Amino acid sequence: RTALQNAASIAGLLLTTEAVVVEIPEETPPPPMPGGGGGMGGMY
């Protein structure tokens, strides 16, 4: 009985983790970094 409860718990955790991993790529990508200027001093 304990083994069955542990297996059900692990299956639930895997399904939750899988759902979270699937949802991440749906976010909109960050805007591209502006080109050119800025940077650290002395690096040309």
Backbone atoms as SQL, in Angstrom:
CREATE TABLE atoms (id INTEGER PRIMARY KEY, chain TEXT, resi INTEGER, resn TEXT, atom TEXT, x REAL, y REAL, z REAL);
INSERT INTO atoms VALUES
  (1, 'A', 1, 'ARG', 'N', 0.838, -1.201, 0.000),
  (2, 'A', 1, 'ARG', 'CA', 0.000, 0.000, 0.000),
  (3, 'A', 1, 'ARG', 'C', 0.874, 1.253, 0.000),
  (4, 'A', 2, 'THR', 'N', 1.905, 1.269, 0.822),
  (5, 'A', 2, 'THR', 'CA', 2.789, 2.433, 0.880),
  (6, 'A', 2, 'THR', 'C', 3.463, 2.670, -0.464),
  (7, 'A', 3, 'ALA', 'N', 3.885, 1.590, -1.103),
  (8, 'A', 3, 'ALA', 'CA', 4.533, 1.727, -2.411),
  (9, 'A', 3, 'ALA', 'C', 3.575, 2.333, -3.428),
  (10, 'A', 4, 'LEU', 'N', 2.318, 1.936, -3.368),
  (11, 'A', 4, 'LEU', 'CA', 1.322, 2.479, -4.299),
  (12, 'A', 4, 'LEU', 'C', 1.102, 3.969, -4.047),
  (13, 'A', 5, 'GLN', 'N', 1.065, 4.366, -2.781),
  (14, 'A', 5, 'GLN', 'CA', 0.898, 5.780, -2.449),
  (15, 'A', 5, 'GLN', 'C', 2.106, 6.588, -2.917),
  (16, 'A', 6, 'ASN', 'N', 3.301, 6.047, -2.719),
  (17, 'A', 6, 'ASN', 'CA', 4.507, 6.739, -3.169),
  (18, 'A', 6, 'ASN', 'C', 4.530, 6.870, -4.685),
  (19, 'A', 7, 'ALA', 'N', 4.127, 5.817, -5.385),
  (20, 'A', 7, 'ALA', 'CA', 4.105, 5.857, -6.845),
  (21, 'A', 7, 'ALA', 'C', 3.117, 6.911, -7.334),
  (22, 'A', 8, 'ALA', 'N', 1.966, 7.007, -6.705),
  (23, 'A', 8, 'ALA', 'CA', 0.974, 8.007, -7.094),
  (24, 'A', 8, 'ALA', 'C', 1.506, 9.413, -6.827),
  (25, 'A', 9, 'SER', 'N', 2.201, 9.587, -5.723),
  (26, 'A', 9, 'SER', 'CA', 2.763, 10.892, -5.389),
  (27, 'A', 9, 'SER', 'C', 3.816, 11.306, -6.408),
  (28, 'A', 10, 'ILE', 'N', 4.696, 10.378, -6.762),
  (29, 'A', 10, 'ILE', 'CA', 5.745, 10.672, -7.742),
  (30, 'A', 10, 'ILE', 'C', 5.133, 10.973, -9.106),
  (31, 'A', 11, 'ALA', 'N', 4.113, 10.225, -9.493),
  (32, 'A', 11, 'ALA', 'CA', 3.446, 10.469, -10.777),
  (33, 'A', 11, 'ALA', 'C', 2.839, 11.870, -10.797),
  (34, 'A', 12, 'GLY', 'N', 2.252, 12.280, -9.694),
  (35, 'A', 12, 'GLY', 'CA', 1.686, 13.628, -9.611),
  (36, 'A', 12, 'GLY', 'C', 2.754, 14.696, -9.742),
  (37, 'A', 13, 'LEU', 'N', 3.890, 14.478, -9.098),
  (38, 'A', 13, 'LEU', 'CA', 4.986, 15.449, -9.197),
  (39, 'A', 13, 'LEU', 'C', 5.509, 15.540, -10.624),
  (40, 'A', 14, 'LEU', 'N', 5.639, 14.393, -11.293),
  (41, 'A', 14, 'LEU', 'CA', 6.130, 14.401, -12.671),
  (42, 'A', 14, 'LEU', 'C', 5.164, 15.136, -13.587),
  (43, 'A', 15, 'LEU', 'N', 3.871, 14.916, -13.418),
  (44, 'A', 15, 'LEU', 'CA', 2.887, 15.601, -14.254),
  (45, 'A', 15, 'LEU', 'C', 2.934, 17.105, -14.011),
  (46, 'A', 16, 'THR', 'N', 3.078, 17.515, -12.754),
  (47, 'A', 16, 'THR', 'CA', 3.160, 18.941, -12.437),
  (48, 'A', 16, 'THR', 'C', 4.403, 19.550, -13.056),
  (49, 'A', 17, 'THR', 'N', 5.543, 18.878, -12.917),
  (50, 'A', 17, 'THR', 'CA', 6.793, 19.384, -13.479),
  (51, 'A', 17, 'THR', 'C', 6.700, 19.475, -14.991),
  (52, 'A', 18, 'GLU', 'N', 6.122, 18.471, -15.619),
  (53, 'A', 18, 'GLU', 'CA', 5.994, 18.458, -17.071),
  (54, 'A', 18, 'GLU', 'C', 5.108, 19.604, -17.538),
  (55, 'A', 19, 'ALA', 'N', 4.043, 19.891, -16.815),
  (56, 'A', 19, 'ALA', 'CA', 3.143, 20.983, -17.186),
  (57, 'A', 19, 'ALA', 'C', 3.873, 22.319, -17.082),
  (58, 'A', 20, 'VAL', 'N', 4.684, 22.498, -16.049),
  (59, 'A', 20, 'VAL', 'CA', 5.422, 23.748, -15.880),
  (60, 'A', 20, 'VAL', 'C', 6.433, 23.911, -17.001),
  (61, 'A', 21, 'VAL', 'N', 7.136, 22.838, -17.361),
  (62, 'A', 21, 'VAL', 'CA', 8.143, 22.920, -18.419),
  (63, 'A', 21, 'VAL', 'C', 7.491, 23.236, -19.758),
  (64, 'A', 22, 'VAL', 'N', 6.311, 22.705, -20.004),
  (65, 'A', 22, 'VAL', 'CA', 5.626, 22.956, -21.274),
  (66, 'A', 22, 'VAL', 'C', 5.164, 24.402, -21.362),
  (67, 'A', 23, 'GLU', 'N', 4.785, 25.012, -20.250),
  (68, 'A', 23, 'GLU', 'CA', 4.257, 26.370, -20.275),
  (69, 'A', 23, 'GLU', 'C', 5.336, 27.424, -20.480),
  (70, 'A', 24, 'ILE', 'N', 6.579, 27.163, -20.142),
  (71, 'A', 24, 'ILE', 'CA', 7.626, 28.181, -20.223),
  (72, 'A', 24, 'ILE', 'C', 7.832, 28.713, -21.645),
  (73, 'A', 25, 'PRO', 'N', 7.935, 27.876, -22.693),
  (74, 'A', 25, 'PRO', 'CA', 8.175, 28.414, -24.040),
  (75, 'A', 25, 'PRO', 'C', 7.044, 29.282, -24.571),
  (76, 'A', 26, 'GLU', 'N', 5.867, 29.258, -23.951),
  (77, 'A', 26, 'GLU', 'CA', 4.753, 30.056, -24.437),
  (78, 'A', 26, 'GLU', 'C', 4.929, 31.540, -24.134),
  (79, 'A', 27, 'GLU', 'N', 5.850, 31.894, -23.245),
  (80, 'A', 27, 'GLU', 'CA', 6.072, 33.302, -22.933),
  (81, 'A', 27, 'GLU', 'C', 6.625, 34.024, -24.152),
  (82, 'A', 28, 'THR', 'N', 6.314, 35.302, -24.266),
  (83, 'A', 28, 'THR', 'CA', 6.832, 36.068, -25.393),
  (84, 'A', 28, 'THR', 'C', 8.330, 36.285, -25.194),
  (85, 'A', 29, 'PRO', 'N', 9.113, 36.206, -26.252),
  (86, 'A', 29, 'PRO', 'CA', 10.553, 36.399, -26.116),
  (87, 'A', 29, 'PRO', 'C', 10.871, 37.843, -25.734),
  (88, 'A', 30, 'PRO', 'N', 11.960, 38.064, -25.023),
  (89, 'A', 30, 'PRO', 'CA', 12.326, 39.435, -24.646),
  (90, 'A', 30, 'PRO', 'C', 12.684, 40.245, -25.881),
  (91, 'A', 31, 'PRO', 'N', 12.498, 41.554, -25.835),
  (92, 'A', 31, 'PRO', 'CA', 12.855, 42.373, -26.999),
  (93, 'A', 31, 'PRO', 'C', 14.354, 42.302, -27.256),
  (94, 'A', 32, 'PRO', 'N', 14.769, 42.419, -28.503),
  (95, 'A', 32, 'PRO', 'CA', 16.202, 42.339, -28.803),
  (96, 'A', 32, 'PRO', 'C', 16.963, 43.491, -28.169),
  (97, 'A', 33, 'MET', 'N', 18.214, 43.217, -27.826),
  (98, 'A', 33, 'MET', 'CA', 19.052, 44.246, -27.214),
  (99, 'A', 33, 'MET', 'C', 19.359, 45.331, -28.244),
  (100, 'A', 34, 'PRO', 'N', 19.376, 46.588, -27.827),
  (101, 'A', 34, 'PRO', 'CA', 19.733, 47.649, -28.777),
  (102, 'A', 34, 'PRO', 'C', 21.186, 47.506, -29.204),
  (103, 'A', 35, 'GLY', 'N', 21.440, 47.681, -30.473),
  (104, 'A', 35, 'GLY', 'CA', 22.800, 47.522, -30.978),
  (105, 'A', 35, 'GLY', 'C', 23.635, 48.774, -30.769),
  (106, 'A', 36, 'GLY', 'N', 24.934, 48.615, -30.931),
  (107, 'A', 36, 'GLY', 'CA', 25.824, 49.778, -30.887),
  (108, 'A', 36, 'GLY', 'C', 26.195, 50.206, -29.490),
  (109, 'A', 37, 'GLY', 'N', 26.063, 51.499, -29.210),
  (110, 'A', 37, 'GLY', 'CA', 26.528, 52.223, -28.031),
  (111, 'A', 37, 'GLY', 'C', 26.661, 51.483, -26.722),
  (112, 'A', 38, 'GLY', 'N', 27.116, 52.202, -25.725),
  (113, 'A', 38, 'GLY', 'CA', 27.268, 51.653, -24.394),
  (114, 'A', 38, 'GLY', 'C', 28.513, 50.801, -24.282),
  (115, 'A', 39, 'GLY', 'N', 28.457, 49.808, -23.458),
  (116, 'A', 39, 'GLY', 'CA', 29.607, 48.945, -23.273),
  (117, 'A', 39, 'GLY', 'C', 30.467, 49.424, -22.125),
  (118, 'A', 40, 'MET', 'N', 31.524, 48.680, -21.866),
  (119, 'A', 40, 'MET', 'CA', 32.422, 49.009, -20.769),
  (120, 'A', 40, 'MET', 'C', 33.517, 49.934, -21.273),
  (121, 'A', 41, 'GLY', 'N', 33.949, 50.843, -20.413),
  (122, 'A', 41, 'GLY', 'CA', 34.981, 51.799, -20.807),
  (123, 'A', 41, 'GLY', 'C', 36.285, 51.111, -21.160),
  (124, 'A', 42, 'GLY', 'N', 36.955, 51.574, -22.193),
  (125, 'A', 42, 'GLY', 'CA', 38.239, 51.024, -22.593),
  (126, 'A', 42, 'GLY', 'C', 38.130, 49.827, -23.514),
  (127, 'A', 43, 'MET', 'N', 36.949, 49.373, -23.811),
  (128, 'A', 43, 'MET', 'CA', 36.797, 48.238, -24.719),
  (129, 'A', 43, 'MET', 'C', 36.242, 48.749, -26.039),
  (130, 'A', 44, 'TYR', 'N', 37.074, 48.780, -27.058),
  (131, 'A', 44, 'TYR', 'CA', 36.651, 49.339, -28.342),
  (132, 'A', 44, 'TYR', 'C', 36.668, 48.281, -29.406);
